[in-house]
Amino acid sequence: MTALLDKRCARSERTGRVLTLLRAHEPARTDDEDAWAVQHATAVDQMARM
């Protein structure tokens, strides 16, 4: 059980870092594409933290 919890904690840390990087990144694509990427990264991060 502890191993699963450790994996979930590590995953949530990684998804949080990805989300931070996406939010700080200067968009190279259109605004819609960038917003889509941030929206989906936010959803993945939220699920990882549940």
PyMOL commands that set and color helices and strands:
alter all, ss='L'
color gray80, all
select helices_A, chain A and resi 2-24+31-48
alter helices_A, ss='H'
color red, helices_A
deselect
rebuild
show_as cartoon
